């Protein structure tokens, strides 16, 4: 399959290329992958990637100004591009985590589709 026609695969490839470039410039920045998840240092690295992704989600949430129930003035300004940029930053950390653990775009897609089937089944079964 041509990675240019498979956007998820392209995103994984771009992230792996970035990670490789970063490791060439700053070898201490990250370990070789896939990491050995049984090792403490690898688990710390993976946990750090996940937490950085969460931090970026929180940065994105800062663009919501009108969420407080007690706020009496309306702030209708919302910068969609800045919000999206922060979400991309977050997604990049999560893709890095998948790459570091040796998962592929196909792995993510397979489990995503299966989980989607499960959650739809739950709705239909009034879970």
N, C-alpha and C positions, 0 to 999 in steps of 0.2 A: 504494500500500500504506500502510495506517495505521501510523505509526511506533510506536504503542502495542502493536501486535500483533507487530511485528518488534523483538525485544529488542536485537539487535545494532545495528540502525539507530537505535533509541532511544538506545543508549549513545553512538554517534557524534554524534548531535544534542546530547545533554546535554554532551558534551565540547566540541563546537564552541561551544555557548552559554557555557560556562565560559571558554573561551579568548577569546571576544569580550568578555565582561565584564571579564576581567583586562586585556585590551588597553585598554579604555576607562578603567580606573582607573590602570593603569600602562603607558602606551604603549611604554616602553622594554623591557618584560618579554618581548615577543615580536614578531616581524615579522608583516606581513600574510601571509596564505597564499592559495593555495599558494606556498610559497617557491620562489625560483629556485635550484634545487639546483646550478647551475653556479657560484654565487657562494660564495666562501670563508666569509663570515659565515653564510650559510644552512646550509652543511655543518656548521659549528661548532655552530649552534643545534640541528640535527637530531641530531648526535652527543651533545650534552649531554642532550637528551630521552631518548635511548636509554640512556645511562649512568645517568641518574636512575632509569629503570625497572629497570635491573639492580641498582642500590643498594637499591631497595625489595624486590626478590627476596631479596637478602642479609639484609635486615631480617626478612623472613618466615622465612627459614631459621634465624634465631636462636631461633625458638620450638621447634625440634627439639632436645631435650636428650639424647636417648638414642642418638645416632648413632656415638659414638666406639667403635671396636672394643675398645680397651683399658679402657674404663670397666667397673668391676666392680659398681657400684651402679646400680639401675634408677631412672630419673626418668620416671615415667609421666604427669606433668602435661603437658598440651598444651592451650593456649588456642586453640581452633578459630576463634573470632571475631576475636582479634587477628591470627592468621595470615591469615585471609581478608581482613581490613582492609589488611594490608600487600600482599597480592596484588592487591587492588583498586587501591591506590596505584600499584603497578607497571603494571597494565593501563592505568590512566589515562594514564601517560606514553607507553606504546606507542600508545594510541589518539591521543593528541596528535600523536605523530610521523606517524601515518597521515594525520591531518587536515592537518597542516602541509605534507605532501607532496602533498596533493590527492587522496588515495585515499578511497574511500567504503566504507561497510559492504558494499555489493554487490561491490566490488572484492576486499575481504578474503575474503568468503564464496566468491566464484568461485574464487580461487586456493587457498583452504583445501580446498575440495571436490576440486579437481583434484589437489592434492598428496596428499590422502587416498587418492585412486584410485591414484596412483603408489606410495605406500608399501604399500598392500595388494597391488598387483601384484608388488612386490618380495618380499613374504612368499610369495605363491603361486608365484613363480618361483625360490624359494630363493636369493635375491640374496645 
